[in-house]
Amino acid sequence: MGIQTSGCSADADPPRQESFDLEPGLSLLGDEHVARYRETDGEVGYLWNGATCLLLTTTGRSSGEPRTVPLIFAADGERCIVVASMGGAPRHPNWYLNLSADPGVEVQVRGDRFEAAARTLDEAERERCWALAVAVWPSYEEYAARTERVIPVVALERSGG
């Protein structure tokens, strides 16, 4: 599969440049972010506005097609923690609905691509991991204040050996 690294650990030295400053006009949103991340093994796109990002590939719950999105993540040991905030929108993002239907996903952290199982965290574990995520992206607190829904926090755990 990919280059074997320390999984979701963000403790390794990040790339020296901040990817959003590499090229004038490069917004690194959506499909463009995914393409540049894949092309460069995360040299472009791993850091976005100071936050660490991964690529998450789910299976579309209706189409059955692979769907890849860039997401901010926090490391929790070998697990990647992602937040289904959608900026505080009243509904869950499609990627979350997809992994709820099929928790088998692919994750890319820099050059390391691996199969993983996605698990929505229960209340006790969610609280601790929410704090980890907010430390990476403080705006999650604002997003939570904007919505009446409980924003899911998801652990991505590497599958098998």
Buried (B, 14 or more C-beta within 10 A) or exposed (E): EBEEEEBBBBEEEBBEEEBBEBEEEBEBEEEBBBBBBBEBBBBBBBBBEEBBBBBBBBBBBEEEEEBBBBBBBBBBEEBBBBBBBBEBBEEBBBBBBBBBEEBEBBBBBBBBBBEBBBBBBEEEBBEEBBEBBBEBBEBBEEBBEEBEBEBBBBBBBBEEE
